[in-house]
Amino acid sequence: MFATREAKQNEPIRRDMSCLHAFHPSSLRLPPPDPIPISRTKPSPPPARQETAPLRKAARGRAAQKRAPAATRPSVPRNVDLIASASNPFVKHCVKLRQSSSYRHSHSSALVVGTTPIREICNFQSSKNKIAIIDCLLLLDKAQIPDDLEERSLRLVRVSSLVMEKLSGVESAESIKAVALMRIPSTFYNVDDETDDRDCRRWFASPHRILVLDGIQDPGNLGTLLRSAAAFNWDGVFLLPGCCDPFNDKALRASRGASFQLSLVLGRWSNLETLRNEFQMKILAGHPESNMGQKLVSNLSPSFVDSLANVPVCLVLGSEGRGLSEEPESLCELVSIPMAGKFESLNVSVAGGIFLYMLQPQVWVTPSALS
């Protein structure tokens, strides 16, 4: 909905299409890059696709948080301090974690590339007095241990430049000194069963400001929106079907590790309505100002924001190409960003940053508070 006229082409998809079909039946029409495993309907054992049962079980609600048995998780033996071969089984395991969403969630692990996001995730965990979620820190041979990580009790393994290049998956890996194997945090919640609606109070610690992403397929845009939500102190993010995985390597780079700092819930529109009814939330949806007279579109202004200071809000942002889905466009209060220029719309991550800043908690002082 905030797309430029020259939208980016989706990157090639490197996943097995049968696995993709098991989680996203509609994605065969427009397959999003690296989608999150999700059942769009109440799961039932499919007679002809029983091979998908382990993945469905791994993605179901809190079961997605459970760790795979130690016997099924590749690990580095304690006597190994250096990995020089890119064909090492543990290296292959890490690469598959980076490339495959279903593999990530079945193992409840993700690969975080780069010193900065690793450091920010660790510092955030320390500030919340949480246990470190790093299973293994893979450090380029002869590189110094990054600051803030030197005093931590981490499983440290040195790797060759060839291995680091394969692990990072970036074109220029010279600047990549560290890669971390991290557990997907318990703040990620996959709602794929109607009975999970009864636990909606567990999804977010304080649902005063919730960002809702509707089919955001580009990992760069999704990661940037997560980073902005964390920076402006929003309480969490609700991911509707069609969004790419927030633990995708490109999304992690764009978010600088915000995927590990925010409460993330993956669910359907019906789940979001349950959350709205439970907490009496107002649902807004970002929309271009020009709406062909179909529905009133409010302007995002200080006075409009001021009226919502004490109101719990969900903000829905649609995808670059498709815009909002039918439900949010018809049921939400539409809000636009007034622009003096002649451009039709903004990139969704840019528009989202403006919305998140304007609607962030306690940013505006009401006149009554000054009297």
Number of C-alpha atoms within 10 A of each C-alpha: 19 24 21 15 13 7 10 11 7 13 11 10 14 10 15 10 13 12 15 22 15 20 22 21 15 13 17 11 7 9 19 24 23 27 27 27 30 27 22 18 12 9 15 9 10 11 7 7 10 9 12 16 15 10 20 23 14 24 26 20 22 15 16 24 23 16 16 15 8 8 7 8 12 13 15 17 8 9 6 10 13 16 21 15 13 19 11 12 13 16 22 16 16 23 18 17 26 24 19 21 25 26 18 25 26 22 21 22 25 28 27 30 27 19 20 15 21 23 17 17 22 23 16 16 16 12 9 10 9 11 9 17 18 21 15 18 20 24 24 24 17 10 11 11 16 15 9 11 15 10 9 9 9 14 14 18 17 20 26 17 19 14 20 27 19 17 28 22 15 15 8 9 16 11 9 18 23 25 23 24 20 20 21 23 19 14 19 24 23 25 25 23 17 13 10 16 19 12 10 17 13 12 23 22 11 15 20 20 24 25 27 25 25 24 24 32 24 22 28 21 23 28 29 23 28 32 24 22 26 21 14 16 16 23 20 28 28 25 26 24 25 24 23 26 30 27 28 28 26 22 25 28 22 22 27 25 27 27 29 27 22 21 23 26 23 25 22 21 17 12 21 21 14 14 21 18 10 12 16 13 18 17 21 21 23 29 25 20 18 13 12 7 7 8 12 13 19 17 19 18 14 13 11 14 18 18 11 14 18 10 15 18 21 24 25 28 28 27 24 24 18 13 20 23 16 8 10 20 18 13 11 16 19 24 22 20 19 12 12 6 7 6 9 13 20 18 17 25 23 15 21 26 20 15 22 23 17 19 24 21 18 12 13 16 11 15 8 6 6 6 5
